[in-house]
Amino acid sequence: MRIVSSNSEEDIKCEHARLHVQSAARALTANLMRITRGAGRPTATIDQMVDLLKAMDEFQEIARYWPYDELAEALTLTGREELALTAPDDYVEEFYAKQSIVRGALQFAASDLVGQRTQQAAGEHEMYLGINQIGEVRERRRQEWAEARRSAAAQARAVKKAAAVAGRKVKKSKAEP
């Protein structure tokens, strides 16, 4: 049996090279972000940079263009589309608020590294907007849950009262000859 692919060998090599670029870019970026926050492995950065440069060079040789779009795709935060299709609205709203906090924190940190105070203030503002949005969503959710508990408790009391009334009627009818 032979498996036939519609992709040429060059397409397959290009896809492997793209994946290598994206993997190397993510590894280096994640390590640099961890170093920025006080963790990470500074000793690994040179090897990660070399790996990324080799991957980019390999991609350029195969695809005949530099993988700038592939880099941007690799480093873009994802998950929004899938969440929007499956989650309730308040969870989607909370997700976007968290993304706002993350984007603001990234802008804040990057701007701090290069001394861009205006951009740093914009990042801080975006973080606080996200924090406030999460607070609003959670407060709204808490109020909905409290109302649901009150409603359930009222229904339980009504059922209990109806059962007690029905029980008295049954006792009276048994007592009558």
C-alpha angles and dihedrals in degrees: 000000000000126000114220120205127198089213119088120232088253091054090051092049090048091052091050090049090049091051091048091052091049094046093048092046092051093047093050094043094048091050092048090049091051091048089051090055092048102266132073130089113283090182091063096055098086093051090046092050092049090048091051093047092049091048091050092048091049090049092049092051092052102036096032093228135076116262099239095135090045089054092051091048091050093052099042116107109244142189100083100109096050092046094049090056098048112027131078115260096256091053090050089049090050091048091053090048090053089048088053090053092049094047091047092049091049091050091046093051095043092048091048091054092057098033098248100151096176092053090044090056090049090052091049090050091052091050092053092047088056092047091051091047091053090049091052093047093048093047091050090048091048091052091049091050092047090051091048090051091049091049092048091048091051091050091049091051091049092050091047091049092048090050091050092050091047090049092055091051091052092051091049093050092050091051093054114086 
